Amino acid sequence: KVFSLTNMIITLIIFSLGYFTYGMYGYLMPLTLANVHGELGSVYYGTMSSTNCIIVFTCTMIVTNLLEKITSINKMIIAQGLQLFGYLIFLVFIGKQFF
């Protein structure tokens, strides 16, 4: 069942944590890069963001086609979970110096 209470609660939790960590990424990543690389930090942040945009744009279609047998809601849950995992790695290993 796609709209079971368990799926909805899991989705809510994952999306909430995902949005929280995405917000922290937008705040902490530029500060970290400026702290580590000085004035070049903003250039590195812009380059990383642009590279991320290109990778997401090109890989979205490929990954979507590979996962075509999975329901859309489960794809969204997997995507948010992976995004959350990536941002949490940043927060645990690099961002913790700002807390």
N, C-alpha and C positions, 0 to 999 in steps of 0.2 A: 504494500500500500504506500503510495507516494506521500499522501498527506496525513500520515499517522502522527499522533501526538509526539512520539519519540523522535521522528524525523524533524518535526518542526522545532522541538526544543534543541536538538543537536545543531540544526541549522542556525537558530538564533544565537546560540553560544559561540559557534565558530565565526559567524559573521560579525558579532560584537567584538570578539577578540581580534579579528582581522582588521576591522576599522580602527580599533584602538592602536594596534601596532603600526598600521599604515600612517596614522597621525603622528606617532612617535618617530617613525622613520623620516617623515617630512621635516620634523623638528630637529632630531638628533644627528642625522647624516650630514647636513651642511656644517653643523657645529663641530662634529668630529673631524671632518676633512679640513676645516679651517684650523682646528687645533693641531692637527698632525702636519699639514702641508702649508700652513700660513696663507699667503695671498693666493696661491695656486689652488687652494681648496675649492673655491667657487668654480674654477675651470674644470677641475676633476668631477665635481658634483654634476655640472652641466653635461659633461661628456658621458658620465655613467647613466644619467637620466635619458639622454638621447639614445645611447646604445640599448638601454632597457626597452625603450619605445620600439626600436627597430626589431629587436628580438621578439617582443610580445606580438607585434603586428604580423611578423612572418610565421611565427610558430603556432599562433592561435588556430589557424586553419588546419595545420597538420595534426595537431593534438586533437582537435575537435573531430576530424575524420577518423582518427585512430580509436576514439572513444564513442563512436556513433551508436553502439549497442547499449550504452549506459544511458539511463534517463537523465534529462536535463537537470533536475534538482540534485541528483547525485553527482553530476559533473560540477555543479556549482559548489557543492560541499567539498569535493576533492580539491578544487581550485583554491577555495578559501583556506582550506587546511594547509595546503602546500605554501601558500603565500604567508600565512601565519607562521608556519615553521621557519621560513626564510627570514622573516623579520625578527622572530624570537632569537634566532642564532645571532643576528646583529646586536640585539639588545643585551643578550647574555654576555657575549664576548667583547663587544666594543662599547656599547651604549651604557653599560653599568657605571662608568666613571662619571656620568652626568646625574646620577640619582643621589 
